[in-house]
């Protein structure tokens, strides 16, 4: 009976090792690597969505606590809306923004 038990245990360990080696070899095939990369891309995408949702939730909470409107740009005290940006540009307050806009327009023309 002892020999039969050791034979079954050895055969089971051999089958386990063979299956483990086959699965490991399949991971390093082009299809296996492609699946791994696709899985990592999916995880990164889901993580980015969760971060974006958390940021939006926290921003809404902060705006409510501070009493700021949720209408859009220019509603936050101290934030420049379209009219504020034009007047600041005329006075020289937003020279770097105006310069970066012209450089992006130049890059688009290339």
C-alpha positions in Angstrom: 0.0 0.0 0.0 2.9 2.4 0.7 4.3 1.9 -2.8 1.0 2.7 -4.4 0.6 5.9 -2.4 4.1 7.1 -3.4 3.4 6.2 -7.0 0.2 8.2 -7.0 1.9 11.1 -5.2 4.8 11.1 -7.7 2.4 10.9 -10.7 0.3 13.8 -9.4 3.4 15.9 -8.8 4.7 15.2 -12.3 1.3 16.1 -13.9 1.2 19.3 -11.8 4.7 20.3 -12.9 4.0 19.5 -16.5 0.8 21.7 -16.5 2.6 24.5 -14.7 5.4 24.5 -17.2 3.0 24.4 -20.2 1.1 27.4 -18.8 4.3 29.3 -18.2 5.5 28.6 -21.8 2.1 29.8 -23.2 2.6 33.2 -21.4 5.7 33.9 -23.4 4.2 33.2 -26.8 3.3 36.3 -28.9 -0.4 35.7 -28.2 0.2 35.3 -24.5 2.3 38.5 -24.4 -0.4 40.3 -26.4 -3.0 39.2 -23.9 -0.9 40.4 -21.0 -0.3 43.8 -22.6 -4.1 44.1 -23.4 -4.9 43.3 -19.8 -2.5 45.9 -18.5 -4.0 48.5 -20.9 -7.5 47.6 -19.6 -6.4 47.9 -16.0 -4.8 51.3 -16.7 -7.9 52.5 -18.5 -10.2 51.5 -15.6 -7.8 53.1 -13.1 -7.8 56.4 -15.1 -11.7 56.3 -15.1 -11.8 55.8 -11.4 -9.4 58.7 -10.8 -11.4 60.9 -13.1 -14.6 60.1 -11.3 -13.0 60.7 -7.9 -11.6 64.0 -9.1 -15.0 65.1 -10.4 -16.8 64.0 -7.2 -14.3 65.9 -5.0 -14.4 69.0 -7.2 -18.2 69.0 -7.0 -18.0 68.6 -3.2 -15.5 71.4 -2.9 -17.5 73.8 -5.1 -20.6 73.1 -3.0 -18.7 73.7 0.3 -17.3 76.9 -1.0 -20.5 78.1 -2.6 -19.1 78.4 -6.1 -21.4 77.9 -9.1 -21.1 74.9 -11.3 -22.1 76.7 -14.5 -18.8 76.8 -16.3 -15.6 78.9 -16.7 -15.7 82.4 -15.3 -18.0 81.6 -12.4 -15.3 80.9 -9.9 -14.1 84.0 -8.1 -10.6 85.0 -9.4 -10.9 82.8 -12.5 -10.7 84.6 -15.8 -13.6 84.1 -18.1 -13.5 85.0 -21.8 -14.0 88.7 -21.1 -11.5 88.8 -18.2 -8.8 87.1 -20.4 -9.2 89.8 -23.1 -9.0 92.6 -20.7 -6.0 91.0 -18.9 -4.3 90.5 -22.3 -4.8 94.2 -23.2 -3.2 95.2 -19.9 -0.3 92.7 -20.3 -1.4 90.4 -17.5 -1.6 87.3 -19.8 1.3 87.8 -22.1 2.6 84.3 -21.7 -0.8 82.8 -22.6 -1.1 85.0 -25.7 2.4 83.9 -26.7 1.7 80.3 -26.2 -1.5 80.6 -28.3 0.4 82.1 -31.2 3.1 79.4 -30.9 0.5 76.6 -31.0 -1.1 78.2 -34.0 2.3 78.3 -35.7 2.8 74.6 -34.8 -0.7 73.7 -36.3 0.3 75.4 -39.5 3.4 73.2 -39.9 
